[in-house]
Amino acid sequence: MNTVNTSFDVIVVGGGGAGLAAAIEARASGAQVLLLEKNAELGGSTAWSIGSVSATQTPHQKKRGVVDNPHDHWADMPGFAGDMAWRDNDGLRKILCDEMPDTFQWLLDSGVRFMGPMPEPPHRQPRMHNVLPNSRSFIYHLSRRARRAAVDIRTGMAVQEILREGDRIVGVRAQGPQGPVRLLARGGVVLAAGDFTNDPVFKARFMGPQEAKVEGVNQTATGDGQRMAEALGARILNGDLALGPEIRFIAPAKENFMRRLPPWRWLAVFMEWSLDHLPASLLRPFMMKFLTTTLAPSLALFEAGALLVNPQGERFGSELDKPAWRLPDQPGKVGYILIDQELAQRFSAWPHFVSTAPGIAYAYVPDYLRNRPDVSVQAETLDELAGKLGMHPENLRASVASATVKPFAPGPVVALGPVRSIFVHSEGGLAVDAHHRVLDAQNQALPGLYAAGSTGQGGLLLRGHGHHLAWAFVSGRRAGREAARAALQGNSKQ
């Protein structure tokens, strides 16, 4: 092992939205900061997200005459949690809502641009702001800001252990391109390594063996921060709660036009202007490039009589009884949604949509046929469809004959898929206090260890669009400042 100890004031583990926010704020507080990211590129789950942020008192709200405030935001959020609201962390929720107006402006100052605000009940006011042109904009602008501030950013560095001397966290052991290395932190370590949606061990432990088979959107969200902190006595809250499993369309083999748009500020400003001034008929084709990517097909399809079959053309249970849980047991872990001509016509116009991004637009069957020929197939007969998809015709005919919601009409048929089952994000984060210090089983802070974003969710329930990213930026900024303060106080005593 490399025995040379490299020392910093603050070490941040994770290069997504929370990690970059922590590094920027720690550096702005005067600390010497190292950010470690295990992947070859920065981004984390932030880069995979739709990119919405919910906030009050934003310039966008004020421009539209929306009178709003953090307290109402705080009061509305339990409506998303429903009967799970009793498990929420009211104090952390207050921090989130109180801090978001300033954090939203901080994102604007960093170069990020948004469209909105969009309504999303049970919010009483429109609070959802969607990033332009795509979620990579967060990483592009925040990484530039971090590098301008002289944050030491190192990718390809997998942190494997948190180092402790006595009762205090003093650094990390990481594996990098040149081998293992010990890195010391005078003020502390900020864990911002995401959730565990793609770790089967955590999912089996908290959710169940069937959920353990379901993959996460972010393939590298493996709960590294939670695992290392647990080894020191930390505990995980709400590990059984997650968004998913849910059915999603597979991603295009090549990224579509909207995902390839560069996150340049002038382009985002132009898009923001266009959304306010150009007619919807001109904008809709561009929106469909986004709405027909990897969003969830509406469950209303199955309620109306659509069928779900595996790659062999077989149904594998009722489409109305948790089909997302059974998809991972099918060949290739994928399936296909079958709709007859009557359903294809019905789901070609409002209010019967195939997929949606709330507040933006709706996508229908013709949109998928036009934009995603890789996940939409038309045929005049079931046998022709079976030939196009490589299914057994007799299996497909038997599946259609077994339809229970409604008889499957003879004639033309459409198949949408492959679709797969995924977890979008989990709520299982480390217990933290109001200063984002990680807590042990006795509810005592582990000195020198902080957590932000999904890693440090602290029992906070973040259902509803825009709350996970909001917490990533709010908690990251605060945790970075707290760790820097501890470092600078320690330095002044030496």
N, C-alpha and C positions, 0 to 999 in steps of 0.2 A: 504493500500500500504506500502511496505517496504520503510521507509524513510531514510535508511542509504545510503548516497551517496558514491559510489565508484568512484574514480577519476583516469583517465589515461591521457597520453599526446594525444593519437590518438585512436579513435574508428573506426573500419572498419566494415561496414555492408555488409555481404555477403561473403561466403566462397568458391566461384568458383575461376577461374584463376585470374581475376582482383583483387578480394579481397585478395587472398593470396599474389599476387605480391605487393599490397599496404602495407600489414602488414609486409612483409619481408623487404622492403626498408625503411619503417618508423622506424622499429627496428634497421636496419643497420645505420640509421642516428642518433641513440642515444635515440629515443623516447621509452616510455613505451606504449605498444600497446595491445589493446583488439580487437579481431575479433569475431563477432557475426554471427552465421549462424542459420537460422530458422529451417532447416531440421535436422534430426538426424545425417546426415553425410555430410561432406564437398563434394564439387564437382560442384554444379550448372550446368549451361548449358555446361560448359567446359567438364564435364564428359560424357555428352550425344553427344558430337560433333564427327565428323569423325576424327578430330585431326590434321588438316593441318595448317601450318604456312607459310606465304609468306614473304621472306626476301632476301636481297642482301648481297653480300660480305661475305657469309658464308663459313666455311671450306669445306662444301660439294660442293659449286660452284667452289671454288678454286681447289679442288681435280680433278674436271672434266674440268678444264681450262676455266670456264665461267667467262668472264670479265663483271662485272656488277656494278651498283652504285645506291645509293638512289634516285638521281635526275631522272634517267630513270624510276625507279619504280614509282615515283611520277607522271611522265608524262604519264605512261601507264595506271594507274588506272582509269582515266575517260573513257577509252574505255569500261570498264565493265558497267559503268552507262548509257551509250548511251545518249538518249535524256533527261535523268534526271541529267546529269552532272552539269548543271547550279545550281543545288540545293546543291552541295557538299560544304564542308568547306575546301578550299584549304590550309589554314594554319594548320589545324589539320592533314590533309593528309600529309603535309610536315613533321610534327613532327613524325607521324607514320613511314614514310619511312626512315627518318634520324636516328631514334632511333632503328630500327629493327636490324641492324647488331650487336650492342652491346647487345640488349635484347636476340637475338638468342644465343650469346655466354653465356649470363647469364643463359639461360635455360640449355645449355650444362653443365655449371658449377654446376647446381643444380642436375644433374644426368639424365636429359631427353635426349633421343636418337631419331634420325630421319633417314628416308630413303629419297633419293632425291638428287638434286632437280628435279622436274617434270615440263614439259612444260605445259602451259595453256594460249593459245592466249586469248586476245590480248597482254599479256606479251611478250615482244620481247626476253626475256631470260627465261630459266627455273628458277622459284623462289619458287615453292610450295614444302615444305618439310613436309612429313607425319610422325607423331609420331609413335614410336615403344614401346611396341607391340600394344597399343591401347590408347585412350584418357585419360584413368585413370592414365596413367603415369604422366601427368602434376600434378594431385592432389596428387598422392603418393609422388612424389619427393618434390614438393613445400611445402606440409604440414609438411614433415619431416624437411625441411630446416627452416620453420617457428618455429617449436617446438624446434629445436636445438638453435635457436636464442632467445628463451624464450618469444615468442609471446603467450599471454594468449588467447587460443582458446576455445570458448564455443559454443556448438551446442544445438539445441532445444531452441534457444533464438530468438523469433520473435520480431523484432523492430517494434513498433507501432506508434511512434511519435518522431520527432526531436525537441529537447528542445532549446528554444531561450530566452536569457535575453537581453533586449534592442534590439540592432540591430545585436547581435552576437550569433552564434550557439554554445551551450555549452555542448551538450550531447544528450542522447536518453532516451526514455522510452521503456522498453522491457518487454515481457511476457516470463517467463522461467518456468522450472519445479517447482520451489519454489514460483511462483507467480510473480507479477509485480515488477519491480525494475527500479530505476533511475541510470543512469551511466553517469558520466561527463567526458568531454574531454577538456583538456586545449588548445590543438592546433587545434582541429577540428574533424569533422566527415567525413569519406570517404564513400560515397554511391557506393557500387559495387554489387547491388542486382539483376542485370540482366535486361531483357526486359519484355514486357507485352504480349507475344504471347499467354498466357493462361488466360488472363483477358478479359471477354466478355464486360465489361463496356468500357475499353479503346478501344477495337477493334470496338465496335459499334460507339463510338464517332469519331474515326479518319478514320475508313475504311468503315463501313456500317453494317447493321443488319445481312446480310447473312454471312459476314466474322466473325461476333461475334460468330457464331455457330461452327466455325472451331477451333479445339483444337491445342495447341502447343506441340512440341516434349517434352519439359520440362514442366511437369504438375504443377510445383511450380513457373514458371516464370509469376508472377502475377503483375508486375509493382509496387512493394512496394516502391522502392526508388523514382520513378517518382511521385507517389501519395503523399508521405510525403513531398517531395520538393515543389510540386505545392501548398500545403497548406501554404507554406511560401512565395509564390510569384514567384517561379521558373516557367519556361516554357519548353514545349516539342517541339522539332523540328523533322520534317519528320515522324510524327506519322502515316501517311497514307501509308508509304512504308514498305514492308516486303518481305521476301522470302516465297512465298506461296500466297494463298493456293496451295498445290501441292499434288498429289496422292503418297502415300507411302505404301509399304507392311507393314502389322502389324509385330510387333516384335515376335520372337520365344518365346514360353512359358518358355523355359529354355535358358539361355544365351549360345551362341555357343562357340566353342573352342577358337576362337580368342579373344572374349570378356572376357573369363575366364582366359586368360593368365596373370600371375602376372606381375606387372610392375618392375621386378627386372632389375637392370642395366646390369648384365652379360647376361641375356636373350635378352635384347634389342640389346646389342653389337653383340651377336651371330646372331640375325635376320638381323642386318645391314650387317654383313659379308656375310650371306647366300644370301641376295638379290643381292650382288655384284658378287658372285662367283658360286652359284648353277644354273643349267639350269632351264629355265622357266617351263619346263615340270614337274619338281619336286616341284616347288613352287606353281604352279597353284591351286592344290587342297586346299592348305591352304588359298590362296587368295579368293577362292570361298566361304569359310566360312564367310568371311567378306562381300563380294559383294552381297550375297543373303540374307542379314538381313533386314534392313529397308530402303533400298535405293529406289529412285523413279523409277518406270517403265518408259521406254522411250516413249515419246509421238509418236514416229514413229510407235509404235504398232497400235495406233488408226488411224494414217494416212494411214497405210497399210490395214486397214479393221477390226481390232480387235473390239469387242463389249464390252461395260461395262453394267453389269446388277446388280440389287440389290439382296438381299438374297431370294427374291421371284421369281427371274428369269426374272424380267422386266427391259427393257431399260427405262431410265428416261431422255431422251434428246439426242442430238447429242454428240458423243464422241469428236467431234472437237470444241465444243462450251463450254469451261470452265466447264468440268465435275467435277472438284475438288470443285467448288462452290456449286454444287447440291448434292454431296455425303452426307453432314451432314443431309439432309432432308430424307434420306432413312432409312429403318429399321436397327437399330444397327449402323447407320452412316458408313456402309461399303458397298463394292461392289466387283464384280468379273470380271476379264478380260477374255473374251472368244476368243479363237483362233482356227481356223480349222487346218487340217493337213498341208495344203499348207503353212500357216503362221508359224506353229510350225517348219517346216523344214527350212523356210527362216530365222527365228530368232534363228537358231542353229549355225550360223557361221558369222564371220565378213563380211560385216560391219553392220549387223542387230543384235544388241544386245538388251537384255531386260533391263539391268541396268549396270551402270559403276561408278567407282570412278576415276575421271580424272587422267591420268598419271599412274594408277596402273594396271588395267586390265578390262576386259569386261565379263559379265555373260550372258549366253544364256539359252534357254528353258531347255536343258538337265541338266544344272547346277542347276536350280531350282527343277527339278524333283528328282535330286540326293540329294541335300542338304536341301531342304525345302519341305518335303512331307506335311507339315501343310498348305502350301499356294500354292500347285500345285497338280492338280488332272487330270488324264487321263481317258478317257472313249471311248468306241467304238461307242456309239450313244448318242444323246442328252438326251434321256430318261434315259439311264444309268447314265449320268452325273448328271441329276436332282435328281436321287435317292441318289447318293453319297453326294450331297450338300444340300439335303433337300429342293429343289426347286420344284415349280409346273411345271410338264413337258409341259403343254399347254402354260404356260407363256414363257418358254424357247424357244419352237418352234416358237411362235409368234415373239419373239425378234430376232431370227435368220432370220425369213422371212422378217423382216423390215430392214435388213442391207442395207445401202445406198452406202458405199464406194465401196464394191464389194460383189458379191453373196457369201454366206457362203457355202463352199464345203461340200457335204455330207460325212459321214464317221467319223473317229476318231476325237475327240475334246479334247482340253486342257483348263482348267480353272486355272487362276492364281489369288489367293486371299485367304482370304479377303485383300482388300486394303482400306485405309482410307484417308481422307483429313486432312492435317496438315499445320501449320505454322512452319517453321524451326527457323526463328528468325525475329525480327522486327528491323527497323532502328530508332524507336522513342525514342530518348534519350534526356536528359536534355541539355539545352544550357549551355555551359561552355566556359571559356576563355583558353588562351594558358597555364595557370597554373592550369587548371582543376578545377577552382573555379566555382561553380554554379552561373548562372546569372539570374537576375529577369527580369521583363517586360521592365524595363528601361535600360537593358543591364549592370546593376551594379552588382558586385559580392556580394553574400550573405556571409558576413564574417564568416569564420570557417566551411563552407560547401563545400566539394569537391565531385566530381563524376568521376567514371572510368568505363571502359568496356561499355556494352550496356546501362547502366544507364546514363553514361556521354558521350554519343556518339557525342553530340554537333553539329548535322547536317552533320557529316561525313558520306559519303556513302561507305559502305564496301562490295560491291558486288565482286564476284570472290572468289575462295577458298582461305582460309588462312588469310583473312584480319580481320575477327572478332576476332579470337584468337590473332592475332598479336596486335590489338588495346587493347584487354584485358590486355595483359602483359605490353605493352608500357605505356598505360595510368595508369594502376594500379601502376606501379613502380613510375611514376612521381607524381601522386597524393599522394602517401604515403610519398614521400620525401618532398613535399610541406607542407603537414599537419604537419610533424615532424619539419620542419624548423620553422613554426609558433609557435609550442609548445615550442621549445627550446628558441626562441627569447623571448617569453612571460615569460618563467621561469627565464631567465637572468635578466629581469627587476624587478623581485620580490625581 
